[in-house]
Amino acid sequence: QPDTTRLNTLTELIFYYKDIDPAKGIETAKEALQLATLLHDEKRLASVYNYTALNYTTQGNDTTALEFFNKCLAIRKQANDENGIAVVKHNMGISHFNLANYPLALKYQREAFDTFKKIDNSAGMASSLNSMGIVFLYLSDYPKALDHYFQALHIYEKTGDEAKKGSAFTNIGL
């Protein structure tokens, strides 16, 4: 099924372009959106929306990113995809942080954390804790920032993620 194979390839390209050429990622997403719609592939459509949003975030266009995150979230909710819901809420929290909307950033990170905890996703829990720590750092609430960083560090130590441990130590230092 070449159309499905093409859709999968385009979807992965959108994700990888976010780090090297987000404009190309957004352009690639247009074709992927058409193909996912044509194939009625809701799961892949949600991924295309999420990855498109990440490309907009890389460009600094978090307002547009949030539009795509919301489209993704609607599909993830309809599919009862708890991990997918948590991931997109985490991403939405980052976009709200970038827009300096710290209350909404914390709201989405807390919701993501609660879902990650419910489904026992340690990596997701630690990412949300770390992101909340960053928000508290920007709010100059250093005790709360440290608490969240140390909680994230504890998870990274349990999972043996050395790179993320280093990141947690850096944040604690800040």
For each residue, the residues with C-beta under 8 A, 3 or more apart:
1: 4 5
2: 5 6
3: 6 7 35 38 39
4: 1 7 8 39 41
5: 1 2 8 9
6: 2 3 9 10 35
7: 3 4 10 11 32 35 36 39 41 44
8: 4 5 11 12 44
9: 5 6 12 13
10: 6 7 13 14 28 29 31 32 35 48
11: 7 8 14 15 32 36 44 47 48 51
12: 8 9 15 16
13: 9 10 16 17 25 28
14: 10 11 17 18 25 28 29 32 48 51 52 55
15: 11 12 18 25 47 51 54
16: 12 13 19 20 25
17: 13 14 20 21 22 24 25 28 55
18: 14 15 22 25 51 54 55 57 58
19: 16 58
20: 16 17 24
21: 17 24 25
22: 17 18 25 26 55 56 58 59
23: 26 27 55 59
24: 17 20 21 27 28
25: 13 14 15 16 17 18 21 22 28 29 51 52 54 55 58
26: 22 23 29 30 52 55 56 59
27: 23 24 30 31
28: 10 13 14 17 24 25 31 32
29: 10 14 25 26 32 33 48 51 52 55
30: 26 27 33 34
31: 10 27 28 34 35
32: 7 10 11 14 28 29 35 36 44 48
33: 29 30 36 37 45 48 49 52
34: 30 31 37 38
35: 3 6 7 10 31 32 38 39
36: 7 11 32 33 39 41 44 45 48
37: 33 34 40 45
38: 3 34 35
39: 3 4 7 35 36 44
40: 37
41: 4 7 36 44 45
42: 45 46 75 78 79
43: 46 47 75 79
44: 7 8 11 32 36 39 41 47 48
45: 33 36 37 41 42 48 49 75
46: 42 43 49 50 71 72 75 76 79 81 84
47: 11 15 43 44 50 51 72
48: 10 11 14 29 32 33 36 44 45 51 52
49: 33 45 46 52 53 68 69 71 72 75
50: 46 47 53 54 68 69 72 87 88 91
51: 11 14 15 18 25 29 47 48 54 55
52: 14 25 26 29 33 48 49 55 56 68
53: 49 50 56 57 64 65 66 67 68 69 72 91 95
54: 15 18 25 50 51 57 58 65 91
55: 14 17 18 22 23 25 26 29 51 52 58 59
56: 22 26 52 53 59 61 62 64 65 68
57: 18 53 54 60 61 62 65 91 94 95 98
58: 18 19 22 25 54 55
59: 22 23 26 55 56
60: 57 98
61: 56 57 64 65
62: 56 57 65 66 95 96 98 99
63: 66 67 99
64: 53 56 61 67 68
65: 53 54 56 57 61 62 68 69 91 95
66: 53 62 63 69 70 92 95 96
67: 53 63 64 70 71
68: 49 50 52 53 56 64 65 71 72
69: 49 50 53 65 66 72 73 88 91 92 95
70: 66 67 73 74 92
71: 46 49 67 68 74 75
72: 46 47 49 50 53 68 69 75 76 84 88
73: 69 70 76 77 85 88 89 92
74: 70 71 77 78
75: 42 43 45 46 49 71 72 78 79
76: 46 72 73 79 81 84 85 88
77: 73 74 80 81 85
78: 42 74 75
79: 42 43 46 75 76 84
80: 77
81: 46 76 77 84 85
82: 85 86 115 118 119
83: 86 87 115 116 119 121 124
84: 46 72 76 79 81 87 88
85: 73 76 77 81 82 88 89 115
86: 82 83 89 90 111 112 115 116 119 121 124 128
87: 50 83 84 90 91 112 124
88: 50 69 72 73 76 84 85 91 92
89: 73 85 86 92 93 108 109 111 112 115
90: 86 87 93 94 108 109 112 124 127 128 131
91: 50 53 54 57 65 69 87 88 94 95
92: 66 69 70 73 88 89 95 96 108
93: 89 90 96 97 104 105 106 107 108 109 112 128 131
94: 57 90 91 97 98 105 131
95: 53 57 62 65 66 69 91 92 98 99
96: 62 66 92 93 99 101 102 104 105 108
97: 93 94 100 101 102 105 131 134 135 138
98: 57 60 62 94 95
99: 62 63 95 96
100: 97
101: 96 97 104 105
102: 96 97 105 106 135 138 139
103: 106 107
104: 93 96 101 107 108
105: 93 94 96 97 101 102 108 109 131 135
106: 93 102 103 109 110 132 135
107: 93 103 104 110 111
108: 89 90 92 93 96 104 105 111 112
109: 89 90 93 105 106 112 113 128 131 132 135
110: 106 107 113 114 128 132
111: 86 89 107 108 114 115
112: 86 87 89 90 93 108 109 115 116 124 128
113: 109 110 116 117 124 125 128 129 132
114: 110 111 117 118
115: 82 83 85 86 89 111 112 118 119 124
116: 83 86 112 113 119 121 122 124 125 127 128
117: 113 114 120 121 125
118: 82 114 115
119: 82 83 86 115 116
120: 117
121: 83 86 116 117 124 125
122: 116 125 126 155 158 159
123: 126 127 155 159 161
124: 83 86 87 90 112 113 115 116 121 127 128
125: 113 116 117 121 122 128 129 155
126: 122 123 129 130 151 152 155 156 159 161 164 168
127: 90 116 123 124 130 131 152
128: 86 90 93 109 110 112 113 116 124 125 131 132
129: 113 125 126 132 133 148 149 151 152 155
130: 126 127 133 134 148 149 152 164 167 168 171
131: 90 93 94 97 105 109 127 128 134 135
132: 106 109 110 113 128 129 135 136 148
133: 129 130 136 137 144 145 146 147 148 149 152 171
134: 97 130 131 137 138 145 171
135: 97 102 105 106 109 131 132 138 139
136: 132 133 139 141 142 144 145 148
137: 133 134 140 141 142 145 171 174
138: 97 102 134 135
139: 102 135 136
140: 137
141: 136 137 144 145
142: 136 137 145 146
143: 146 147
144: 133 136 141 147 148
145: 133 134 136 137 141 142 148 149 171
146: 133 142 143 149 150 172
147: 133 143 144 150 151
148: 129 130 132 133 136 144 145 151 152
149: 129 130 133 145 146 152 153 168 171 172
150: 146 147 153 154 168 172
151: 126 129 147 148 154 155
152: 126 127 129 130 133 148 149 155 156 164 168 171
153: 149 150 156 157 165 168 169 172
154: 150 151 157 158
155: 122 123 125 126 129 151 152 158 159
156: 126 152 153 159 160 161 164 165 168
157: 153 154 160 165
158: 122 154 155
159: 122 123 126 155 156
160: 156 157
161: 123 126 156 164 165
162: 165 166
163: 166 167
164: 126 130 152 156 161 167 168
165: 153 156 157 161 162 168 169
166: 162 163 169 170
167: 130 163 164 170 171
168: 126 130 149 150 152 153 156 164 165 171 172
169: 153 165 166 172 173
170: 166 167 173 174
171: 130 133 134 137 145 149 152 167 168 174
172: 146 149 150 153 168 169
173: 169 170
174: 137 170 171
